[in-house]
């Protein structure tokens, strides 16, 4: 039996559907020695699905607004992150915006 991953729902779609452009999110990265670093924060600028390998994957593009100590070069940098890896900190109110 042939299992075509492109026909399945994209990986991370449940997380993706809870997010909106303009949301404040946080995520964590691993350091070179495998330890988890303090969280980073950013604003979502784009939501999209891409094919990676043979599977659809839900992604977010985030403009980073925080950095690690002594590394200010990453501020304002755009990052592509798996939707399942970001945590919503503060969301925009879509219904409120539609009514204004």
C-alpha positions in Angstrom: 0.0 0.0 0.0 1.4 3.4 -1.0 1.2 6.1 1.7 1.5 9.6 0.0 2.4 12.1 2.8 1.5 15.0 0.4 -2.2 14.0 0.7 -2.1 14.2 4.5 -2.7 17.3 6.6 0.5 19.4 7.0 2.7 18.7 10.0 1.9 21.3 12.7 -1.5 22.3 11.2 -3.3 22.5 14.6 -0.7 24.9 16.0 -0.7 26.8 12.7 -4.5 27.4 12.8 -4.3 29.0 16.2 -1.8 31.7 15.0 -2.3 35.0 13.2 -0.1 37.6 11.6 0.9 40.1 14.2 0.9 37.6 17.1 3.7 37.7 19.7 5.3 34.3 20.0 8.2 32.7 21.8 10.4 29.7 21.0 13.5 28.0 22.3 16.7 26.9 20.5 19.4 24.5 21.5 22.9 25.6 22.1 26.0 24.0 20.5 26.3 21.7 23.6 22.6 20.6 23.3 21.3 22.7 26.2 18.0 24.6 25.9 18.6 28.3 25.7 16.3 31.0 27.2 13.3 31.8 25.1 13.4 34.2 22.1 10.4 36.4 21.2 9.1 37.7 17.9 6.2 38.9 15.8 4.6 36.7 13.2 4.8 38.3 9.7 3.8 35.3 7.6 2.0 32.0 7.9 2.5 29.3 5.1 2.8 25.7 4.2 5.8 24.3 2.4 6.8 20.8 1.2 9.9 19.5 3.0 11.1 16.2 1.8 7.9 14.4 0.9 5.7 16.1 3.5 3.8 19.3 3.9 4.9 21.4 6.9 3.2 24.4 8.5 5.7 27.3 9.0 5.7 30.8 10.4 8.0 33.6 9.5 8.8 35.7 12.6 10.7 39.0 13.1 12.8 38.5 16.1 12.5 41.2 18.8 14.7 39.7 21.5 18.2 38.2 21.6 20.6 36.4 23.8 23.1 38.3 25.9 25.9 39.9 23.8 24.2 39.0 20.5 22.2 42.0 19.3 22.8 41.2 15.6 19.7 39.0 15.5 17.3 41.7 16.5 14.9 42.5 13.6 16.0 39.4 11.7 13.4 37.2 10.0 13.3 33.6 11.1 11.5 30.6 9.5 10.2 28.4 12.3 8.0 25.3 12.5 4.6 26.2 13.7 4.7 23.5 16.4 7.8 25.1 17.8 6.3 28.5 18.7 4.2 29.3 21.7 1.6 32.1 21.6 2.4 34.9 24.1 -0.1 37.5 23.0 -2.5 37.2 20.1 -4.3 39.8 18.1 -8.1 39.9 18.4 -9.2 39.0 14.9 -12.9 39.5 15.6 -12.3 43.0 17.1 -10.3 44.0 14.0 -13.0 42.9 11.6 -15.5 45.0 13.4 -13.5 48.3 13.3 
